[in-house]
Amino acid sequence: QVQLVESGGGLVQPGGSLRLSCAASGRIFSINAMGWYRQAPGKERELVATITSDFSTNYADSVKARFAISRDNAKNTVYLQMNSLKPEDTAVYYCNAEVVLFIDPAYKYEYWGQGTQVTVSS
């Protein structure tokens, strides 16, 4: 019913910046929380940042001084601005959304994007 389409990943040098985007499409009634998670080589998937429908945010301690999450509710899109990137930020980044559908408005569904690679290296 819903697809999350990500963009913005790539290769950058340490200290550089990237902006990730994730757009949700489908017969969506509303989206509650949206977020970004990442999985680095040899590590478990971890929270990067989340944002609620009323724009309350939460960040992992390792990124809160450097990353900023935002959303455009009219476009069903969440963004992650990543600044001062470090090699330790290298990971596959996944978009997540909690969605209420027109077809079943009494239930909340969880969706994930396909993941986008972010590599920080000189």
Solvent accessible surface area in square Angstrom, and as a share of the most:
residue,aa,sasa,rsa
1,Q,133,0.59
2,V,12,0.07
3,Q,128,0.57
4,L,12,0.06
5,V,92,0.53
6,E,15,0.07
7,S,63,0.41
8,G,34,0.33
9,G,31,0.30
10,G,30,0.29
11,L,127,0.63
12,V,23,0.13
13,Q,125,0.56
14,P,61,0.38
15,G,55,0.53
16,G,25,0.24
17,S,59,0.38
18,L,29,0.15
19,R,131,0.48
20,L,0,0.00
21,S,28,0.18
22,C,0,0.00
23,A,41,0.32
24,A,8,0.06
25,S,56,0.36
26,G,47,0.45
27,R,161,0.59
28,I,16,0.08
29,F,122,0.51
30,S,42,0.27
31,I,11,0.05
32,N,37,0.19
33,A,37,0.29
34,M,3,0.01
35,G,1,0.01
36,W,0,0.00
37,Y,51,0.20
38,R,17,0.06
39,Q,65,0.29
40,A,26,0.20
41,P,113,0.71
42,G,88,0.85
43,K,135,0.57
44,E,148,0.66
45,R,98,0.36
46,E,79,0.35
47,L,57,0.28
48,V,1,0.00
49,A,0,0.00
50,T,31,0.18
51,I,5,0.02
52,T,52,0.30
53,S,55,0.36
54,D,106,0.55
55,F,114,0.48
56,S,65,0.42
57,T,63,0.36
58,N,81,0.41
59,Y,49,0.19
60,A,22,0.17
61,D,120,0.62
62,S,69,0.45
63,V,0,0.00
64,K,108,0.46
65,A,102,0.79
66,R,35,0.13
67,F,7,0.03
68,A,50,0.39
69,I,9,0.05
70,S,51,0.33
71,R,21,0.08
72,D,45,0.23
73,N,66,0.34
74,A,101,0.78
75,K,135,0.57
76,N,42,0.22
77,T,12,0.07
78,V,0,0.00
79,Y,36,0.14
80,L,0,0.00
81,Q,58,0.26
82,M,0,0.00
83,N,61,0.31
84,S,59,0.38
85,L,2,0.01
86,K,89,0.38
87,P,72,0.45
88,E,124,0.56
89,D,2,0.01
90,T,31,0.18
91,A,2,0.01
92,V,44,0.25
93,Y,0,0.00
94,Y,35,0.13
95,C,0,0.00
96,N,9,0.05
97,A,0,0.00
98,E,51,0.23
99,V,0,0.00
100,V,15,0.08
101,L,3,0.02
102,F,104,0.43
103,I,124,0.63
104,D,50,0.26
105,P,88,0.55
106,A,103,0.80
107,Y,126,0.48
108,K,117,0.49
109,Y,71,0.27
110,E,99,0.44
111,Y,43,0.16
112,W,109,0.38
113,G,10,0.10
114,Q,119,0.53
115,G,13,0.13
116,T,21,0.12
117,Q,88,0.39
118,V,0,0.00
119,T,40,0.23
120,V,4,0.02
121,S,58,0.37
122,S,125,0.80
